[in-house]
Amino acid sequence: MNNYAIVVYWSDEDSVWIAEAPDLEPCAAHGDTREAAVAELRVAMEAWLEVARENGMPIPEARYRPATVAAE
């Protein structure tokens, strides 16, 4: 589970931090802090993977890599 990318961003609409695991769609969580959102996401990721295993669903490989911007 530690190889999956986690994307964290602020949601003005919800006034919370959102954490998502792009390789495990849909797998997201939120929290009042970045750390809380990531902690909740880790719980959600474990549950996502457990349900996939129990139902014989394929477990996606960790592939997501965020785009990077070259420094000027």
C-alpha positions in Angstrom: 0.0 0.0 0.0 2.9 2.4 0.6 3.7 2.6 -3.1 0.5 4.3 -4.1 0.7 8.1 -4.7 -1.3 10.4 -2.5 -2.5 13.7 -3.8 -3.5 16.3 -1.1 -5.2 19.6 -1.9 -7.4 22.3 -0.2 -11.1 22.4 -1.2 -12.5 25.9 -1.0 -16.0 24.5 -1.6 -15.8 22.1 1.4 -13.3 24.1 3.5 -11.3 20.9 4.2 -8.2 19.2 3.0 -8.8 16.4 0.5 -6.5 13.4 0.0 -6.9 11.1 -2.9 -5.3 7.9 -4.1 -5.5 8.2 -8.0 -4.6 4.6 -8.6 -7.5 3.4 -6.4 -10.4 5.2 -8.0 -12.6 6.2 -6.2 -10.6 6.5 -3.0 -10.5 9.8 -1.2 -10.9 11.2 2.3 -10.8 14.6 4.0 -9.7 16.3 7.2 -9.2 19.6 8.9 -5.4 19.3 8.3 -3.3 17.7 5.6 -2.1 15.1 8.1 -5.7 14.2 9.1 -6.8 13.9 5.5 -3.8 11.6 4.7 -4.5 9.5 7.9 -8.1 9.1 6.9 -7.1 8.2 3.3 -4.8 5.4 4.6 -7.8 3.9 6.4 -9.9 4.2 3.2 -7.1 2.7 1.1 -6.8 -0.4 3.4 -10.6 -0.8 3.2 -10.5 -0.4 -0.6 -7.8 -3.0 -1.0 -9.5 -5.4 1.4 -12.9 -5.2 -0.4 -11.1 -5.7 -3.8 -9.3 -8.8 -2.5 -12.5 -10.2 -0.9 -14.4 -9.8 -4.2 -11.6 -11.1 -6.4 -11.2 -7.8 -8.1 -7.8 -6.9 -9.6 -5.4 -4.8 -7.4 -4.1 -1.9 -9.6 -0.4 -1.4 -9.8 1.0 1.9 -8.4 1.4 3.9 -11.6 0.3 7.5 -10.9 3.0 10.0 -11.1 2.1 13.7 -10.8 3.2 16.0 -13.6 6.2 18.1 -12.7 6.9 21.6 -13.8 10.5 22.4 -14.8 12.0 25.4 -13.0 12.7 28.4 -15.2 
